[in-house]
Amino acid sequence: MPAHERPDLRDRYDTVIVGGGHNGLVAAAYLARAGKSVLVLERLAGTGGAAVSTRPFAGIDARLSRYSYLVSLLPRKIVRDLDLDFRVRGRTVSSYTPVERDGRPTGLLVGGGELRTREAFARLTGGEREYESWQRFYAMTGRVAERVFPTLTEPLPARDELRRRVDDEDAWRTLFEEPIGIAVEADFADDLVRGVVLTDALIGTFADAHDPSLRQNRCFLYHVIGGGTGAWDVPVGGMGALTDALAGAARNAGAVLATGHEVVRVDTDGRAAEVTYRTADGEGTVAARHILVNASPQELAALTGDAPPSPAEGAQLKVNMLLTRLPRLKDTSVDPREAFAGTFHIAEGYEQLAAAHAQATAGELPAAPPSEIYCHSLTDPTILGPDLVEQGYQTLTLFGLHTPARLFARDHDAVRDELLKSTLAQLDAHLAEPLADCLATDADGRPCIEAKTPLDLERDLRLPGGNIFHRDLTWPYAEEGSGRWGVETRHANVLLCGAGAVRGGGVSGVPGHNAAMAVLEAEQG
């Protein structure tokens, strides 16, 4: 990506898109392919937003997915519609969760075939019950995924219509009406198994299993419906491969992408609009019939002068690492290449998760910070230079839970360093050698590790409070004020096409698709 793309801009376009994240690029590609004139204004030096790949370590040829890192919610429909040169690979192992039982290291490996998974459950829990419950529970979520996922790129269904499509009252109650903790405790007895199930309800969401708001249920739902199966796949070439493909599709269709252009105001009367932007050379304006805002609801309100929504808050620690080798495990029954190929759960027993949430709610860092890790390069070594692959280098991505932005307000850097140290100590407790012994060093001799807190994400990407979803996730059905596509605002010609739209959140392209469909419908009407 060039340092800045500053093409000569026209005075007017059919659509101006504020923000060149992946959703903005999806919308741009759809609209340009439909023959509309489209301008994308991006304040940063490159497009992609949070779905980018970078080389964060000086002198090291490792291209990491720096913020978002796995793909589940991107519909194949979007890849096909836009003729994207983009692929994903499935992981052979779903997850591995180490634990000490009866004074010995063991763990739960989910993957590697049905027989092996069944044996892993029996070895951990002493019987067949938990595995059979696991099979029933995820058969239920799989049926819901098949019915709900296709609706994400359709006009918003009414609640009762979606309920009819789910066609399973027990599943509806479990996922849509009761705190997910009720089902987890009813269906599973083992604390570790309960924790593994619950984690999908907590990634990027600060909530307890029994939170009456059901924000944990909404998070869980989006984590288990992706692709109609709930599978989380590795983007070949890293997350930047997706946004590079989207940017190419938008450009090839005729959209104009202008980086280094920060939008500072949107004026509209509902029929015509004007966007004011700022560059290093000064301010400019451009007119449009439609404005799509690929930014948070807070940013949308600031641009239009509307009342801001309730503050959002993120609650995660993101850590990128490069290792010279994978560390050996205390549990010698599992090869590290298998353990780290899936999601490696750390301090995520059910009671551990509850304790971490309670401590963070009280304003304290969790004593045993829960997190999960995976190794992108095991599934897709193309993100590493050939010399690193030959030497056996591997990447690790860690995502920490229950660390809300408020915890970092008093002394950001000191709290971040303390949290990183205690998080890695939880991992080290299950390793036969310290992780520090496996870390690569960059060209300046520094360990190849970087940590991003919610406040770092707010500063770098303008995620409100560091919330990776821009706000609490929404149900995938129509509610009061949600509009036909879930992207509408109080201004008829201004649409929200970022993660804060209804059915937003995650790397999906769904809000971008839906905003484009709303524009095309308005044009036809």
C-alpha positions as CSV (number, residue, x, y, z in Angstrom):
1,M,0.0,0.0,0.0
2,P,1.5,3.4,-0.9
3,A,2.2,5.9,1.9
4,H,-0.9,7.9,0.9
5,E,-3.3,7.7,-2.0
6,R,-4.2,11.2,-3.0
7,P,-5.9,11.1,-6.3
8,D,-7.5,14.1,-7.9
9,L,-11.0,14.1,-6.4
10,R,-14.2,15.2,-8.2
11,D,-16.6,17.6,-6.5
12,R,-19.4,15.1,-6.3
13,Y,-19.9,11.3,-6.1
14,D,-23.0,9.1,-5.9
15,T,-21.6,7.7,-2.6
16,V,-18.9,8.8,-0.2
17,I,-17.7,6.2,2.3
18,V,-16.1,7.4,5.5
19,G,-13.4,4.9,6.5
20,G,-11.6,2.3,4.5
21,G,-11.9,-0.7,6.9
22,H,-13.0,-4.0,5.5
23,N,-16.7,-3.1,5.6
24,G,-16.2,0.2,3.8
25,L,-14.3,-1.6,1.1
26,V,-17.0,-4.3,0.7
27,A,-19.6,-1.5,0.3
28,A,-17.4,0.3,-2.2
29,A,-16.8,-2.8,-4.3
30,Y,-20.6,-3.6,-4.4
31,L,-21.6,-0.1,-5.3
32,A,-18.9,0.5,-7.9
33,R,-19.7,-2.8,-9.6
34,A,-23.3,-1.6,-9.8
35,G,-22.1,1.4,-11.8
36,K,-22.1,4.0,-9.0
37,S,-19.4,6.6,-8.5
38,V,-17.8,5.9,-5.2
39,L,-15.2,7.7,-3.1
40,V,-13.6,6.1,0.1
41,L,-12.0,8.6,2.5
42,E,-9.6,7.0,5.0
43,R,-7.6,9.0,7.6
44,L,-4.8,6.4,8.0
45,A,-2.0,5.9,5.5
46,G,-3.5,2.6,4.3
47,T,-6.9,0.9,4.0
48,G,-8.0,-2.1,6.1
49,G,-8.7,-0.7,9.5
50,A,-8.4,-3.4,12.1
51,A,-8.2,-6.2,9.5
52,V,-4.6,-5.6,8.4
53,S,-1.3,-7.4,8.3
54,T,1.9,-5.7,9.4
55,R,5.6,-6.5,10.1
56,P,5.7,-5.3,13.8
57,F,9.2,-6.5,14.6
58,A,12.2,-4.6,13.2
59,G,14.1,-6.5,10.5
60,I,11.9,-9.6,10.8
61,D,10.0,-10.9,7.8
62,A,6.9,-12.0,9.7
63,R,3.6,-10.5,8.4
64,L,1.2,-10.8,11.3
65,S,-2.6,-10.2,11.5
66,R,-2.0,-7.4,14.0
67,Y,-5.5,-6.9,15.4
68,S,-8.2,-9.3,14.1
69,Y,-6.9,-12.7,13.2
70,L,-9.5,-15.3,12.4
71,V,-12.4,-15.5,10.0
72,S,-15.8,-17.0,10.8
73,L,-18.5,-14.5,9.9
74,L,-17.4,-13.6,6.3
75,P,-20.1,-15.0,4.0
76,R,-18.8,-16.9,1.0
77,K,-21.5,-15.0,-0.9
78,I,-19.4,-11.8,-0.5
79,V,-16.2,-13.6,-1.7
80,R,-18.1,-14.9,-4.7
81,D,-20.0,-11.7,-5.5
82,L,-16.9,-9.6,-5.6
83,D,-14.6,-12.3,-7.2
84,L,-12.1,-12.0,-4.4
85,D,-8.8,-13.7,-4.6
86,F,-9.0,-14.8,-1.0
87,R,-8.9,-18.2,0.7
88,V,-9.1,-19.6,4.2
89,R,-7.9,-22.8,5.7
90,G,-9.5,-24.9,8.4
91,R,-7.6,-25.8,11.6
92,T,-7.2,-29.5,12.2
93,V,-7.6,-29.0,16.0
94,S,-10.4,-26.9,17.5
95,S,-8.9,-26.3,20.9
96,Y,-6.6,-27.6,23.6
97,T,-7.0,-26.7,27.3
98,P,-4.3,-27.6,29.7
99,V,-5.1,-28.3,33.4
100,E,-3.6,-30.0,36.4
101,R,-5.7,-32.8,37.8
102,D,-4.7,-35.0,40.8
103,G,-1.3,-33.4,40.8
104,R,-0.5,-34.3,37.2
105,P,-0.6,-32.2,34.0
106,T,-3.3,-33.2,31.5
107,G,-5.7,-31.4,29.3
108,L,-8.6,-31.5,26.8
109,L,-7.8,-31.8,23.1
110,V,-10.8,-31.2,20.9
111,G,-10.0,-32.3,17.3
112,G,-8.0,-34.8,15.5
113,G,-11.0,-37.0,14.8
114,E,-14.1,-38.1,16.7
115,L,-12.4,-41.1,18.4
116,R,-9.5,-39.0,19.7
117,T,-11.8,-36.3,21.0
118,R,-14.0,-38.8,22.8
119,E,-10.9,-40.4,24.4
120,A,-9.7,-37.0,25.5
121,F,-13.0,-36.2,27.2
122,A,-13.0,-39.6,28.9
123,R,-9.4,-39.3,30.1
124,L,-10.2,-35.8,31.6
125,T,-13.6,-36.5,33.1
126,G,-13.6,-40.2,33.7
127,G,-16.6,-41.1,31.6
128,E,-18.7,-40.6,28.5
129,R,-21.2,-38.1,29.8
130,E,-19.4,-34.8,29.1
131,Y,-18.5,-35.9,25.5
132,E,-22.1,-36.9,24.8
133,S,-23.4,-33.6,26.2
134,W,-20.8,-31.7,24.1
135,Q,-22.0,-33.5,21.0
136,R,-25.7,-32.7,21.7
137,F,-25.0,-29.1,22.6
138,Y,-23.0,-28.3,19.4
139,A,-25.4,-30.2,17.3
140,M,-28.0,-27.8,18.6
141,T,-25.8,-24.7,17.8
142,G,-25.0,-26.2,14.4
143,R,-28.7,-26.4,13.5
144,V,-29.2,-22.8,14.6
145,A,-26.2,-21.7,12.6
146,E,-27.6,-23.3,9.4
147,R,-30.8,-21.3,9.9
148,V,-29.5,-18.0,11.2
149,F,-26.3,-17.3,9.2
150,P,-28.0,-16.9,5.8
151,T,-30.3,-14.2,7.2
152,L,-27.3,-11.9,7.9
153,T,-27.2,-10.7,4.3
154,E,-30.9,-10.4,3.9
155,P,-33.2,-7.6,5.2
156,L,-33.6,-7.9,8.9
157,P,-36.1,-10.5,9.9
158,A,-38.7,-9.8,12.6
159,R,-38.0,-11.5,15.9
160,D,-40.9,-14.0,15.5
161,E,-39.8,-14.7,11.9
162,L,-36.3,-15.6,13.0
163,R,-37.7,-17.7,15.8
164,R,-39.8,-19.6,13.2
165,R,-36.7,-20.1,11.1
166,V,-34.8,-21.5,14.1
167,D,-37.7,-23.9,14.6
168,D,-36.4,-25.2,17.9
169,E,-37.9,-23.8,21.1
170,D,-35.3,-25.2,23.4
171,A,-32.5,-23.8,21.3
172,W,-34.3,-20.4,21.1
173,R,-34.7,-20.3,24.9
174,T,-31.0,-21.3,25.4
175,L,-29.5,-18.8,23.1
176,F,-32.0,-15.9,22.9
177,E,-33.9,-15.8,26.2
178,E,-32.0,-17.2,29.1
179,P,-28.4,-16.4,30.3
180,I,-26.1,-18.9,28.6
181,G,-24.8,-19.9,32.0
182,I,-28.0,-21.7,32.7
183,A,-27.5,-24.1,29.8
184,V,-23.8,-24.5,30.4
185,E,-24.4,-25.5,34.0
186,A,-27.3,-27.8,33.1
187,D,-25.6,-29.6,30.2
188,F,-22.0,-29.9,31.6
189,A,-20.6,-31.0,35.0
190,D,-16.9,-30.6,34.5
191,D,-15.5,-27.1,35.4
192,L,-13.0,-27.1,32.6
193,V,-15.5,-28.2,29.9
194,R,-17.9,-25.6,31.1
195,G,-15.2,-23.0,30.8
196,V,-14.3,-24.0,27.2
197,V,-17.9,-23.7,26.2
198,L,-18.4,-20.3,27.9
199,T,-15.3,-18.6,26.3
200,D,-17.2,-18.1,23.0
201,A,-19.6,-15.9,25.0
202,L,-16.8,-13.7,26.3
203,I,-14.4,-12.9,23.5
204,G,-14.4,-9.1,23.3
205,T,-17.4,-8.9,25.7
206,F,-17.1,-8.1,29.4
207,A,-19.9,-10.1,31.0
208,D,-20.6,-12.9,33.4
209,A,-22.2,-16.2,32.4
210,H,-25.5,-15.1,34.1
211,D,-25.5,-11.4,33.0
212,P,-29.2,-10.5,32.7
213,S,-28.5,-8.2,29.8
214,L,-27.7,-11.3,27.7
215,R,-24.7,-9.5,26.1
216,Q,-22.8,-12.8,26.6
217,N,-25.5,-14.7,24.7
218,R,-25.3,-12.3,21.7
219,C,-21.5,-12.7,21.7
220,F,-21.9,-16.5,21.9
221,L,-24.4,-16.5,19.1
222,Y,-22.1,-14.7,16.7
223,H,-19.2,-17.0,17.6
224,V,-21.1,-20.2,16.8
225,I,-23.1,-19.3,13.6
226,G,-20.3,-18.3,11.3
227,G,-20.5,-19.8,7.8
228,G,-23.5,-21.8,8.9
229,T,-21.2,-24.1,10.8
230,G,-19.5,-22.0,13.5
231,A,-16.0,-22.9,12.2
232,W,-13.2,-20.3,12.7
233,D,-10.7,-20.4,9.8
234,V,-7.3,-19.0,9.2
235,P,-7.0,-16.4,6.4
236,V,-4.3,-17.5,4.0
237,G,-1.7,-14.7,3.8
238,G,-3.0,-13.1,6.9
239,M,-5.9,-10.7,7.5
240,G,-4.3,-8.2,5.2
241,A,-4.8,-10.6,2.3
242,L,-8.5,-10.1,2.7
243,T,-8.5,-6.3,2.9
244,D,-5.9,-6.1,0.0
245,A,-8.3,-8.2,-2.1
246,L,-11.2,-6.0,-1.1
247,A,-9.3,-2.8,-1.9
248,G,-8.3,-4.3,-5.3
249,A,-11.9,-5.3,-6.1
250,A,-13.1,-1.8,-5.2
251,R,-10.4,-0.1,-7.3
252,N,-10.9,-2.4,-10.3
253,A,-14.6,-1.6,-10.2
254,G,-13.9,2.1,-10.4
255,A,-14.1,3.2,-6.8
256,V,-11.6,5.9,-5.7
257,L,-9.7,5.3,-2.5
258,A,-8.1,8.3,-0.9
259,T,-5.9,7.6,2.2
260,G,-4.6,10.4,4.5
261,H,-8.0,12.0,4.3
262,E,-9.7,12.4,7.7
263,V,-13.4,13.2,7.6
264,V,-14.3,15.9,10.1
265,R,-17.9,16.7,9.4
266,V,-21.0,15.4,7.5
267,D,-23.8,17.8,6.6
268,T,-27.0,16.5,5.2
269,D,-30.6,17.4,4.7
270,G,-31.6,13.8,4.1
271,R,-31.4,14.1,0.3
272,A,-28.0,15.6,-0.4
273,A,-24.9,15.7,1.7
274,E,-21.5,17.3,1.9
275,V,-18.4,15.8,3.6
276,T,-15.6,17.9,4.9
277,Y,-12.2,16.3,5.1
278,R,-8.8,17.2,6.2
279,T,-5.4,16.3,4.7
280,A,-1.8,17.3,5.4
281,D,-2.4,20.1,2.8
282,G,-5.6,21.5,4.3
283,E,-9.4,21.0,4.2
284,G,-11.7,20.1,1.3
285,T,-15.3,19.2,0.7
286,V,-17.1,16.7,-1.5
287,A,-20.8,16.3,-2.2
288,A,-22.7,13.0,-2.4
289,R,-26.2,11.6,-2.6
290,H,-25.4,8.9,0.0
291,I,-22.9,8.8,2.9
292,L,-21.8,5.5,4.4
293,V,-19.9,5.7,7.7
294,N,-17.5,2.8,8.3
295,A,-16.8,3.9,11.8
296,S,-18.3,3.6,15.3
297,P,-21.7,5.0,16.3
298,Q,-19.8,7.5,18.5
299,E,-17.8,8.7,15.5
300,L,-21.0,8.9,13.4
301,A,-22.6,11.1,16.0
302,A,-19.5,13.4,16.2
303,L,-19.6,13.8,12.4
304,T,-23.3,14.6,12.1
305,G,-23.6,16.6,15.3
306,D,-26.1,14.2,16.8
307,A,-26.3,13.1,20.4
308,P,-23.7,10.5,21.1
309,P,-24.7,6.9,22.1
310,S,-23.8,5.4,25.5
311,P,-20.1,5.0,26.0
312,A,-18.6,1.7,24.8
313,E,-15.9,-0.2,26.5
314,G,-13.5,-3.0,25.3
315,A,-12.2,-5.6,27.6
316,Q,-9.3,-7.5,25.9
317,L,-5.6,-7.7,25.7
318,K,-4.1,-8.5,22.3
319,V,-0.6,-9.9,22.1
320,N,1.5,-10.7,19.0
321,M,4.6,-12.9,19.4
322,L,7.2,-14.5,17.2
323,L,9.0,-17.6,18.5
324,T,12.1,-19.5,17.4
325,R,10.3,-22.7,18.3
326,L,7.1,-23.8,20.0
327,P,7.5,-24.4,23.7
328,R,7.4,-27.9,25.1
329,L,4.3,-28.8,27.3
330,K,4.1,-30.3,30.7
331,D,1.4,-32.5,29.3
332,T,3.6,-34.8,27.2
333,S,0.6,-36.6,25.7
334,V,0.0,-33.7,23.3
335,D,2.4,-32.5,20.6
336,P,2.8,-28.7,20.9
337,R,2.1,-28.4,17.2
338,E,-1.4,-29.8,17.8
339,A,-1.9,-27.9,21.0
340,F,-1.2,-24.5,19.5
341,A,-2.8,-25.2,16.1
342,G,-6.2,-24.8,17.6
343,T,-7.3,-22.4,20.3
344,F,-5.1,-22.9,23.4
345,H,-7.2,-22.0,26.4
346,I,-5.4,-20.6,29.5
347,A,-7.0,-20.1,32.9
348,E,-10.4,-20.5,31.4
349,G,-12.0,-22.9,33.7
350,Y,-15.6,-21.9,34.5
351,E,-14.8,-20.8,38.1
352,Q,-11.7,-19.1,36.9
353,L,-13.6,-17.0,34.4
354,A,-16.2,-16.0,37.0
355,A,-13.4,-15.0,39.5
356,A,-11.6,-13.0,36.8
357,H,-14.8,-11.2,35.9
358,A,-15.6,-10.4,39.6
359,Q,-12.1,-9.1,40.2
360,A,-12.2,-6.8,37.1
361,T,-15.6,-5.6,38.1
362,A,-14.2,-4.6,41.4
363,G,-11.5,-2.6,39.6
364,E,-8.7,-5.1,40.0
365,L,-6.6,-6.9,37.5
366,P,-7.6,-10.6,37.5
367,A,-5.2,-12.7,39.6
368,A,-5.2,-15.4,37.0
369,P,-5.9,-13.6,33.7
370,P,-7.8,-15.8,31.3
371,S,-6.6,-15.9,27.7
372,E,-6.4,-17.9,24.5
373,I,-3.6,-18.4,22.0
374,Y,-3.3,-19.9,18.6
375,C,-0.5,-20.3,16.1
376,H,-1.4,-18.9,12.6
377,S,1.9,-20.1,11.0
378,L,1.1,-23.8,11.7
379,T,-1.9,-23.6,9.4
380,D,-0.5,-20.9,7.0
381,P,3.3,-20.6,6.9
382,T,3.1,-18.1,4.1
383,I,3.0,-15.2,6.6
384,L,6.7,-16.0,7.4
385,G,9.7,-15.5,5.2
386,P,11.2,-18.7,3.8
387,D,14.2,-18.5,6.0
388,L,12.1,-18.2,9.1
389,V,10.0,-21.2,8.0
390,E,13.2,-23.2,7.4
391,Q,14.5,-22.4,10.9
392,G,11.2,-23.5,12.5
393,Y,10.0,-20.0,13.6
394,Q,6.3,-19.8,14.6
395,T,3.9,-17.0,15.4
396,L,1.6,-16.9,18.5
397,T,-1.4,-14.7,18.9
398,L,-2.9,-14.2,22.4
399,F,-6.3,-12.7,23.2
400,G,-6.9,-11.9,26.9
401,L,-10.3,-11.7,28.4
402,H,-11.9,-9.7,31.3
403,T,-9.5,-6.7,31.2
404,P,-11.9,-3.7,30.7
405,A,-10.5,-0.4,29.6
406,R,-11.2,1.2,33.0
407,L,-8.4,-0.9,34.5
408,F,-5.8,0.9,32.4
409,A,-6.9,4.5,33.2
410,R,-4.7,5.1,36.2
411,D,-1.3,4.1,34.8
412,H,-1.6,2.6,31.4
413,D,1.9,1.4,30.6
414,A,2.5,0.0,34.1
415,V,-0.9,-1.8,34.2
416,R,-0.3,-3.2,30.7
417,D,3.2,-4.5,31.7
418,E,1.8,-6.1,34.9
419,L,-1.1,-7.7,33.0
420,L,1.2,-9.1,30.3
421,K,3.6,-10.5,32.9
422,S,0.8,-12.3,34.8
423,T,-0.9,-13.5,31.6
424,L,2.3,-15.1,30.4
425,A,2.9,-16.6,33.9
426,Q,-0.5,-18.5,33.5
427,L,0.8,-19.9,30.2
428,D,4.2,-20.8,31.7
429,A,2.5,-22.8,34.4
430,H,1.6,-25.3,31.7
431,L,4.9,-25.3,29.8
432,A,8.0,-27.4,30.4
433,E,10.2,-24.4,29.5
434,P,9.6,-20.6,29.9
435,L,8.0,-19.0,26.9
436,A,10.7,-16.2,27.2
437,D,13.3,-18.9,26.2
438,C,11.4,-19.4,22.9
439,L,10.9,-15.7,21.9
440,A,12.7,-14.5,18.9
441,T,14.5,-11.2,18.9
442,D,14.3,-8.4,16.4
443,A,17.1,-6.6,14.5
444,D,17.7,-4.4,17.6
445,G,17.9,-7.4,20.0
446,R,14.5,-6.8,21.5
447,P,12.1,-9.7,22.2
448,C,9.5,-10.1,19.5
449,I,6.4,-9.4,21.5
450,E,3.9,-6.6,21.5
451,A,0.8,-6.0,23.6
452,K,-2.3,-3.9,22.8
453,T,-4.8,-2.9,25.5
454,P,-8.3,-1.5,24.9
455,L,-6.9,2.0,25.2
456,D,-4.2,1.3,22.6
457,L,-7.0,0.2,20.2
458,E,-8.9,3.3,21.0
459,R,-5.8,5.5,20.2
460,D,-4.7,3.5,17.1
461,L,-8.0,2.6,15.5
462,R,-10.5,4.9,17.2
463,L,-12.4,1.9,18.6
464,P,-14.6,3.5,21.3
465,G,-13.2,2.4,24.6
466,G,-11.2,-0.2,22.7
467,N,-14.4,-2.2,22.0
468,I,-13.7,-4.4,19.0
469,F,-17.4,-4.5,18.1
470,H,-17.8,-0.7,18.5
471,R,-20.6,-1.3,21.0
472,D,-22.5,-4.2,22.5
473,L,-23.5,-6.7,19.9
474,T,-27.1,-6.7,18.7
475,W,-29.5,-9.5,18.1
476,P,-29.8,-10.4,14.4
477,Y,-33.4,-9.4,14.1
478,A,-35.4,-6.2,13.8
479,E,-36.0,-4.1,16.9
480,E,-37.4,-0.6,17.3
481,G,-35.4,1.8,15.2
482,S,-33.2,-0.8,13.6
483,G,-34.5,-0.1,10.0
484,R,-34.9,-2.6,7.1
485,W,-31.2,-3.5,6.8
486,G,-29.9,-2.6,10.2
487,V,-27.6,0.2,8.8
488,E,-30.1,3.1,8.8
489,T,-29.7,6.3,10.8
490,R,-32.0,9.1,11.5
491,H,-30.7,10.8,8.4
492,A,-32.3,9.2,5.3
493,N,-29.1,9.3,3.2
494,V,-26.5,8.5,5.9
495,L,-25.9,4.8,6.7
496,L,-23.7,3.1,9.3
497,C,-21.7,0.4,7.6
498,G,-19.2,-0.5,10.4
499,A,-19.2,-3.0,13.2
500,G,-21.7,-1.0,15.2
501,A,-24.4,-1.7,12.7
502,V,-27.1,-4.3,13.5
503,R,-25.4,-7.6,12.7
504,G,-22.0,-6.0,12.9
505,G,-19.0,-7.0,14.8
506,G,-16.1,-9.3,13.8
507,V,-14.6,-9.6,10.4
508,S,-17.7,-10.2,8.3
509,G,-18.3,-7.7,5.6
510,V,-22.0,-8.0,6.5
511,P,-22.6,-4.3,7.4
512,G,-20.8,-3.3,4.2
513,H,-22.9,-5.6,2.1
514,N,-26.1,-4.5,3.8
515,A,-25.4,-0.8,3.5
516,A,-24.7,-1.2,-0.2
517,M,-27.9,-3.1,-0.6
518,A,-29.8,-0.3,1.2
519,V,-28.3,2.3,-1.2
520,L,-29.2,0.3,-4.3
521,E,-32.7,-0.2,-3.0
522,A,-33.1,3.5,-2.4
523,E,-31.8,4.3,-5.9
524,Q,-34.3,1.9,-7.4
525,G,-37.1,3.3,-5.3
